[in-house]
Amino acid sequence: MVVAEQLAEEASRRGLLSNGQYGSRKRRSSIDAAAIMVDRAHTAWREAHIAGKVPMNIKAAFLSVWRGRLIHTMRGKGMHRDLIRWKARFLTDQRVEMVIEGNVMQRHLVEAGIPKGSPMSPIVIAIDTSWLMRSVKEMVS
């Protein structure tokens, strides 16, 4: 949990997270996001503008995180080397094992994906998808 908090703080400092990203960030919640959205809609309506929202539910987000892209993004933003090394080690040597009708198959090394139960996973998803949030904002602005 401590490393997840450090990663979140460093990602925020380095501009890795979009301003529209509320999950996995201190002092930001879904309630804050909803309140801001309602306030912006009311402001737009008062000024006779059209307001809308772009909800994002990234299917299979945990499975789609590619280690190489994530590390490249973190390096490109100048994140601390120790955090990058720790994250790279965390994502290295991950294996998947399938069980079909009680038969355990051979384990295979995977290059993508992060563990769903880890406290690190939500902030990793936020870092990995920050480019998408920025792209959507640019298109609709």
N, C-alpha and C positions, 0 to 999 in steps of 0.2 A: 504494500500500500504506500509506503514512503517513497519508493522509486516512482510509482505511478504519479504521485503528487509532484515530485521533482520534474518528471517528464512533462507534465501538464503546465507547470510554471515556466519551464524553459521554452516549451512550444509557444506559449502565449507571448513571452518576451521576444522571441525570434520571429514573430509574425507568421507562424505556421498554421494558426487557426483563424478561420474567418470570423468576423464580428458577429455573423449570424449563427455561429456555433454556440449552442447553450449547453449541450450535454458534456459531461466530464470536465466541467470548469467550475472553480470556486466562485461563490457569490453569483451564480447564474443557474436558473432552473427553468423548467418548462413553464412554470407559472409566470416567470419574468418574460419569457418569449411570447406567451399569449397576451400579456398585458401590453407589451410593446406593439404587437401586431394590431390589437384593437385600437390603441392610441393612434398609430399611423393610418389606419383605415379611417378613423373619424376625422383626422386632419385632412386627408385626401378628399373626403366627401365634402367637408366644409369649403374646400378650395375648388370644388366641382371637378375633381380628378377621379379617375377610376382607380380602385385599389384591388389588389389580388394577393394571393399567396401561392407559393410553390412548395407543397409538401414533398419531402423526400424520404422515401423508405428504400434504402439500398438493399436489394435482395442478396442474401448470402454474403453480407459484408465481412463477416468473420472469416469466411472461406476464401475471399478474393484478395486479401492483403498479400501483396508480393513483397518479400523481404528486400530484394534489390531496389525496387522503386522507393520503398519507405526509407531505407538507409541513404539513398541518393538525395531524397527530399530533405532529410535531416542534415546531411552534410552541406547541401546547397544553402541552407539557411544559417549555417554556422553554429549549429548546436554543439554543446560541449562534447568533446571526444569520448569521455568516459561514459556518458549516457548513450552515445551511439554504439560504442563497443558492447555495453551491457545489453542493449536492445538487440544487437546482431547476435550475440550469444544466446539470448532468450529465444530467438527465432530459428536458431541453427539446430540441425539434427532432429527435426520434428518428423515423426513417423505416423502413419495411419495403418490401422489394422481393421480388416473387414471380417464380420462373422455372418455367414449365410447359412441359415437353417442349422445352426449349431456348429458349423464347420469354421474353424478359425483359419483364415488365409494368412499368407506370409505378409509381414510388415513391409511397407514401402516408404521410402523417404519422400517427403513432399517439400516443394519450394514455396508454396503459398499457404496462407491461412494462419490464424492465430487461435490460441485456446479461448473458448467462450467463457470459462470460469475464472480467468485471471483478472485481478484488479487493473492490470496494465491494458487489457484489451479495449475498453471504451475509448481511452485517450489515443491509442494507436489508430483506431478506426477514424477518430476525428482528424488526426494528422494526415492519414492516408487519403481522406476524402476532401480535405480543405481546398484543393485545386478545383474540385467539382462545385463546391459552394461559391467560390469566386467566379467561376465561369458562368454559372446561372445568374449571379448578381449582375455581371457585366452585360449579359444578354437582355435583361429586363430593365436595366437602368436607362 
